[in-house]
Amino acid sequence: MPYENIVLEREGRVVTMAINRPDKRNALNLAARREIARALDTIQSDTEIGVLVVTGVGDKAFISGSDLNEFGRMSPLECYDFANTYGQKLYHRLEELDIPVIAMINGLCLGGGCEVALACDIRIASDSAKFGQPEILLGMIPGSGATQRLPRLIGQGMARELIFTGDIIDANEALRIRLVNRVVPASELRKVTMEMAQKITHRGALSLKMAKRSLRMSQEMGVSAGLAFEALAETAVFCSPDRKEGVDAFFEKRQPTFHEKKKD
């Protein structure tokens, strides 16, 4: 089925998923969320895809949040069901992809849009991007992961300040508090992001998968349990053909050619 609210493009082993509602500043409605879920099914099942880049169509907005025209009409029960399906669980699916996910933030990154970025592995922003969790200004709170992911990324103090005040910050402040990895001129955003994405696709897929899982476990386990998981992950990678290829290439002073592909 074709997509109406997102655009999928592929360059080699990199897939870009762009929210395509520029007239709504790429605010997420239910139809867009359903299409994202369907796209993630396709991406997860395709062993040739090495990196996913998430962005928004146009230069005004990454994702400006949820579509309030739709969200504001929900009953409390519908709101709860929404959070459990196309809110928290959808973003958790993005976070759990076995491949690295890069947020290419090209403008407004607010509310649910900021929560999408938080679920990505790496965040690269244009110098015109704006960030915030303004839900408190509408008498609400972030409901798709920001209260959990934001403090883990920037610390409890700064997370509480952003959530309690609803303030919007610019890209340089986002970089200072480590909300984003890099800030680049808007004209260079795509180039820098795709260069990083293509670089990552030349790494071993199994190594990336196990490194990402180990990093996730560092947020969900204590240190001892996390180290035990890391040891098992390292053992799995050690047994792979890619490990032999990487070591052989090192001693032969050449670039390795990895063959392992991600598996479900």
N, C-alpha and C positions, 0 to 999 in steps of 0.2 A: 504493500500500500504506500502511496506517495505521502510525503510530509507536507503540511501546510504551515506549521508554526515553528519548525526548525529546518535548518539546511545542513546536510551532511556532505562534506567534501573530503576527498582522499588524495594525499600526495605520498606515494610510496607506501610506507608502513605507518604513516601518520594520518589520523582521521580528525577533522575539525567538525565539531557540532556547534552551530551558531543558532541562538534563539532568534527567530525571524518575526518579531512583532515591533518593528521600529516606530510605528505610529503610536504604540503604547509604551514606548521606552523599554521594550522587551520585557514588560511585566509578564509573569507567568500565570496563565489561566489553566484550567483543568485540561483543556485539549492539548496545550503545549506539554504539560506534565505527562500526559498519557503517551505522547509521541516520544518524549525523552525516555520513558520506560521501555518503549518498543525499540528505540535505537540502542539502548544499553544491552538489550537481549541480543541484538545483532552483533554489536561490538564484542561482547563477551564470548560469543560462539565462534568468532573469526580469528583463527590462530595466526593469521598474517598481519594483524594490526598490532603495532608495538607501542603506540602512544595515542592518547586522546587529548585533544585541545578543545576546551570549552570557551565560547565567546558569545558576543551578541552582534547582530547585523547592524551596520552603521557605525558612526563614531560618537554617538551621544550616550549610549548606555550599554553596559555589559548585561545586567539584569537589574531593573529598578525596584524589584520586589514582586509581591503577589498582586494579581489583578484585583483591586479592591472592589470594583463593580460586581465581581463574582463572589469574592471572599466575604464581603460585608453582608451578603444575604443569607449566609449559612446559619443554621440553627446550632446550638451548642453541641448536639450529638453529631451533626454533620461536620462540624469543625474538628471534633475529636477523631472521627473516622478519616477525615482528610489528612490530619497530622500523621496518622498511622499508616497511610497508604501512599499518598502523593506528596507528603511533606517529609517527615523524618525518614521513613523507609526508603523513599526515592533517593534522597541525598546519601543515605547509608549505602545504597547500592552503588552509587557513584564512587564513594570512598572505598568500597570493597573490591572494585575492579582489580584484576591481577596485573594490569598494565599501569604505568604512571599516567596521571591526569594533570594537565597544566591548564590553569585558568589564565586566559589572555584577556585582561581587564581593560576595556576600551572606553570606559565612561562611567556612568552611574552604577555603583555596586552597593545596593541598599537592601535592607531587610532580608527577604528570602534570597535575593541575589548575592548578598554577602555570605549567607549561609551556604549557597552553592559553592562559592569560592573557597570557603573554609573546608568543604568536603574534598577539594582537590589537593593534590600533593604539592604543587608548586604554583605560586601566584606571581605573574608578571604584569605590571600595570603601566599604562600610559601616564604621562605627567599631568594629564587633564582628568584623571579618574577621581572619583569621590566615593567615600566609604562611610557606612554607618548602619546602626541597628535602630531605626527611628520608631519602632513599634510602640514604645512607651508613650510617644506623643499622641497616639491614637487610642490610648487606654488599653493597650495589649502588651504582650511580651513576645520575644522571639520564640517561635514554636517548632522550628525545624532544625534544631541542633546548635544554635549559637551559644546558648547558656552552657553547653558542654564543650564544644570545640574551641570557642573563642578564648576562654581562660587557659586552656592547655597550650594555645599558641602564643598569646601575648601576656599571660599572667592574670591573676585574679583582679588586681587593682585596676589595670587599664580596661579589662573586660567589663568590670562593674561600672566604671565611669562611662564607657560608651553605651552600655545598655540602660543605665539609670538616667542619663541625660538625654539620650537620643541624638547626640551631636553628630554632625557630619564632618568628617576630616578629609583633608586632601591627600594626594598620593605621597608627598614627602613625609607627612606625619605618619601615614600608614607604614612607610618604610622604616621610620625611626622606631616605632613600637613593634616592628617585625611582623606586622600583619601581612606584608608582601615581601617577596624575595628580592625583586628588582623594580626600579622605576626607570622607564626609558621614554624618549620623545615619542609622541603619538605616531609620527611618521616612520619610526623604526620598530614599532611594537610587533608587527607581524614578522618582520625579518628576524628579530632577536628571539621571539618565541619559537619560530619554526627551526631556527638553527639549533636551539636547545633540544627541541623535540627530535629532530633528525639525529643529533648526536646520541641521544638516549637509545634510539632504535638500533644502533650498532653495538649495544651491550647485550649480553646474554639474556634471553627472555626468562629462563629459569632463575638466574641470579637476581634479576629485577623483581620477579614475583616473590621470591623468598625474602629478599631485602625489605620489600614493602610490607609483607606480612609480619616480619620481625619488628619493624618500626611501629606498626599498629599495635602489636602486643605490648610494646613498651608503654602504651597509654592505658592498657586494659589489665595488665598484670603487675605484680610486685617485681622487684629487681631479680630475685632468685628464680622465680618462675619464668620471667622474661629471658634470662640467660639460658635456662634450660631449653626454651623454645628456640633461641638463637643457635644453640649447639646442634639441635636436630636439623634446623634449616641449613646450617653449614654442611652437615653431613650429607644431606640430600643433594646439595650443589656439588659437593666434592665427588660424588659418584657419577656425575653427568659428563657426557662427551665435551661439553663446553669448558669444563674445568681443565681437561687435558689440552684442548685447543688453546686456551688462554696461557697456560704455562709454557707449552711448546712455542707459541708465538713470542713470548717474552724472551726466551733463550735464543730464538732464531732472529730476534730483532726485526720483527714484522708486525703488522696489524693483525689481530686475530679475526677469524671468520667464524662466528658463532652460528650454530645450526639448530640448537634447541628452540622450540617454539612454545609459547604459553599453551597450557592445556586447562580444560575446565576442571 
